[in-house]
């Protein structure tokens, strides 16, 4: 065998790319090294596994050193509980809660609030109406205030501003944080600021030393200003909370909300053709790739689900979809709440383009492809059979709903 040292350019590229699914596996783990005096040093923390109680165990037989056993044991470790019995101050957060759940933007916002709260303050999340979220404790919420009532249903910015004014009078928070998004947080934050007669900081992406930096000049410049009380933060403004649990103690308003006659009448949602929704703004994307063999069935499934169609670069290059439907770093970066990838193996450019999607569903024949590793839910099988079963399930659900309504 030759003594020439061979390099693996692909492995080196993956090790440099933080967004690649195999990035963590490509990082070298140094168990021993030579010290300055020529003595070999060993890292005793580099071996072993995490036990069910969070204690590192070392199995000399090597039976427990497998990756599966290590991941299973680590998953059972309970995160430390962060408690604030008597908060010195509050950092109030108003998440968008699109669909009744925290979005990735909301979790980034809570991570920023956690930084501002420190060890003495408490993060108070203000939620309007019913919600389906069960992960407030791991998102960094110390106190939870739910403002219930039919007046908060639908598009009701005036009533919500009144609710936030009542919360502001009772808790007097040090800072208010809202997402500067199109899902309602941007408009609500500006209306709330006008009601308080305060000037908010908008499109904030970094806070440091009582100074906030926000995007300006159509996103081409950064504007620094002293940290105000009302902050409208952009996506990826901070890392989401991942290493602690929080109490999520419920709190209530001490006074009843004053209800006034709204000047805005909500007529409900208007049906829109999913095909005319821009890819960057679509909330539900049904994307096809090289594994799709029946494109007529693919289009039928997308129509049945009411989803916006997308495609991989291979499908676009082959002429099955238009160029403006291409998803990925070389196409359109998407932020959908649900992204369904049918027959897409998961090239790095495609995975970069869907990095901000909340939930990813993968339908593929190859259980080892990168898209399966990225997905929150995977379905292994032939795409045609799965799509037909999906259409049948949607039609059965809708027919059942019609019968119940009748």
N, C-alpha and C positions, 0 to 999 in steps of 0.2 A: 504494500500500500504506500502511496506517495506521502511524503512528509509535508507537503504544501498545505498551508492552512487555508481552508475554504471559507468564504463568507456567504451568508444568506442575506441578500439585499432585502428580500421581502420581510424577513424577521426583524431586521434593523428598522425598516420603515414602520412596521406595526408597533415596535417598541417606542418610536418617537411620536406616534399618533394616539393622542389620548381618547379620541372618539371611536377607535376601532374596538370591537368586542373582545379581541384577544390581547388588548394592550396590557392588562394586568398580568396575564399568564406569561408574557414575554419579558417581564421585569426580573432581572437577576436577583437571587436571594443569596447573600453572602453569609455562609455559616462559619467560616474560619478565614483568618488572614494573618500575615506576619507582622508583628509589632516592631517598634523602632530598635529593639535590642535583639532582633532575630528570633524571638520566641513566637511560636504559633499560638494565636489567640482564637478561642472558640466562642461563638455567640450562643449562649445557652437558651436564649429566648427564640432562637430560630428553628428549634425542633419542638415536637410535641403537638398537642391539640388542646382545644378549649373544652373543658368538661361541661356537664349540664348546669353546674352552679357558677360558671364563669371562671373557674380555676384552671390554669394551664396544667395539663398532665403530660408526662413523658413516658411513653411505652417503649421499653428497651427491645421488645420483641419485634417492633415495627408493624404490628398487626393493625394498629389504629392510625397509621400515617397516611392512609389513602385519602384522596381528595374528597370523596363522597362522605366519608365518616367525619372529616374535618368540617365540611360545610354543614352537615346535619347538626353536629354539636354546637357550632357557632350560631346557628339559627335559633337554638334554644336559650341562648344567653339573654337575660332580661336587662334592658337598658336602665341605667341609673335614673331615679326619679328626682326631678328638680322641683322643689317646693318653695313657695314664697308666702309664708303665713301672713305677714303684714307688709304689703307692698309700700315702698316709699313713694312710688309714683306709678303711673300707668302709661303704657304705649298702646294706643288704640289702633286696631287694624280692621278695615272693612273689606273683606275679600269679595270677589265677584261671585263666587259660588255658582258658576254656570252649570246647569243641570243638577244643582243641589250638592255639588262636591267641590272640593278644593282643586283648582287647576295648578299647573306647574308655576304659573305666574303668581298665584296666591301663596304658594309654598315659599317662593323666593322672597315675597313680601314679608312673610312671617319670619323668615331667617334674618332679614334686615331688622325687623322689630326686636328680635331676640338679641341682636348686637347692641341696639340702643338701650334695651332694658337692663343689660348687665346682670348682676347678681341681686341687686336691691329692688329693681322694678319688676312689674308683671305685665305680660302681654295680654290685652283684653281684645278678643275677637267679637265683632258686632255682626250678627247674621240676621237677615230679614226673612221671615217666613220659615216654612218647614225645609229641612235639609236631609240629605242621605249620608252625610259624611260621618265616618266612624274613626278617622285617623287624626282628630284634633290633638290628641296627646302626643303623638310622635311628630307633629308639625310645629310644635313650640307654643301652644296656646295654654296660658295659665288660668285665665278666666274666660267664660263664654257667656255672652248676652244675646239671647234670641228675641228679636222683636217680632211678635206674631200679630196677625190680624189681616183681614182681607184687603185693608187699605194699602198694604204693601205688595199685593199681587200685581204681576205684569209690570207695565211701565208706569211707575209712580214716583218720580224724582222729588216732587214737592213734599209728599208725605215722608219720604225717607230722610229728606233734609231736616224736617221737624223732629224725627226720631233721633237723628244724630245730634241735634241741638240739645235735646233733653239729656242724652248721654253725656254730652260735653259739660252741661251744667252740674251733673251729679258727680262725675268722676274727675273732671278737670285734668285731662291727660296732658303729659308733657309734650307728646307728639301724636298727630293723626297720620296714619299711613293708608293710602288707597292705591290700587293699581291703575296706572295710566294706560288704560286699555280701551278697546272698542266695545267691550262687553258691558259697559255701564259705569265702571269705576272712574274713567276719565271725566265723563260728564257730571257724575254725582260729586266728585271731588271739587270740580270748579264751581258748581252750584253751592256746595257747602262753604267753600272759601268766600264766595260773594255774600253769603248769609252772615258769616262771621266777620266780614269786612277785613279779611286777611289776604295777603298775597302768597299763594302756594308756590312751592318749587315743583316744576313739572319735568317729566321725562328723566327723573333722577336715576342714575345708574351706579353712583358711588358716593359714600359718605365717610368722611375721615376728619377727625379733629374739629368737630363742629362746623365743617364745611361740606356742602353737597355739590356734586357735579352733575349737571344735566345736559342732555343733548339740545343743540340749537342749530339754527341755520340749515334747516331741512336735514338734520342728522349729520351734518358735515363738521360741526364745531362743538366744543365743550364749553359750557357756561358754569363758572364757579361762583357761589354766593354763600353767605352765612346760612347755617341750618335754620329753617323756619319751623313753625309748629305744625304746619300742614304740608305733607309731602306726597306727591303723586309719583310713584316709582315705576320705572320701566321693567321689562322682563330681565331676568338674570342680574338683578340689582344686588343680590347676595346669594350665598349658598344656602339651600334649605337645611333645616335642622335635621340631623341624622344620628346624633350620639346621645340624646337624652330623651326621657319621657317627662310629660308635664301633667299637672293635676286636672286641668279643664274643669275647675269649679264653676258651677252655674251661678250667675248673679242676675239680679232683676232691677228694674227701675223703681225708685221709691215713689214716683208720682206717675199718674196716668198721662198718656199722651193727649195733647190737644188736637182735636180733629177739625179741620177746616174743609170747606168745599173746594175740591181741586179744580184748577183751571184747565187741566189737561185730561182728556178722555181717552182711555186706552181702548181701541177697537180690536185688539188682539193681533196675533201674528198673521202676516200675509204670505200666502204660498208663493214660493219663488222657484223657478226652474233651476235645479242644481247645476245644469250645464252652463248657466250664465254667471255662476258665482266664481270670482277669481280664486285661483288655487291657494293663494296666500291667505285668503279670508275664509276658506271653507272649513267647517267644523267636522264634517264627516266625509272622508275621502275613500273611495273604492278604487284601488290601483292594481293594474295588471302588468305582468312581465312576460318573460320568455316561456314560462310554463303554461300560459293560457293557450289552449288549442282551439277552443270554440269561442270566438270573440262575439258572436251574436248572443250566446248565452251570457257572456260577461256583461254586455250592455243591458240585457234583460234583467239581470240580477241587480245592477246598479240602479235601474229605474224602479225596481220593486222596493229597494231599500231607501230610495230617495237620496242617494249619495252623489257627491261630485266625483266624476271619473278622473283618474290619474294614470300614469304609466311610468315604467322604467325607461332608461335610455335605449335599451335593446328593442323594446316594443315600439318606441318612437322611430328609431332608425329603420326598423323593418316596415314602417308605414301603417301600422295598426292604429296609431293615435297621433293627434296633431302635436306639433312641437311645443305649444303652450301648455300641454298637459303633462310635460315631463317633470318628474319630481326628483330632486337631488341637488347636490352642490353645483352641478353643471346645468340645472334646470331651475326649479322653483323651490325655495325653502318653505316648508309648510308647518303650521302650528295647529293642526286639527285635534279635536278632542278624541276622535276615533279614526284610526288609519288602518285599513284592511289591505294587506299585501297578498295578492293572488299570484302564485308562480314567480315570485321575485326572490332571487337567491340572497341578495343583500350586499351589493358592492359598497365599498366604503363611501363613495360619493352619494349613493342613495341613503345610506344610514346617516350621513351628515345632514341631509336634507330633511329627514324626519326626526331629528334629535329632539325637537321641542314638542312633539306630539305626546298627548297624555297617555293614551292607550293604543297599543299596536297589536293587531290580530294578523297572524301569518297563516296562510294556506299553502302547503308545499308538500311535495313528495319526499324531499330530502330532509330527514330530521337533524342533520348535522350542519345545515347551511347557516350563515351568519344571521339571516333574517329571523330564523327560529330562535336563535340565542337572544336576539334583541326583543322579541315579541313578549307581550304580557300574556297572550293566549295563543296557542298553536294548534292547528288542525292538520294532521298528517294524512294525506290521501290524494286521490285524483281530483283535480280541481273541478272538472265537469260534473262529477257525481255530487260533490259538496255544494256547488252552486245551485244545482237543481233541487237538492234537499233544502237549501236555504230559501229558495223561492217558494217551495211548497209550505214551509213553516210560516213564512210571512203571510201568504194567502190564507192559511188556516187560522192564523191569529186575527187577521182583519175580518174574515167571515164570522168568526166567533164574536168579535166585538160588535158587528152589525146585528147579529141575532140578539145579543144582550140588550142593545139599544132599542130594538124593536119590541 
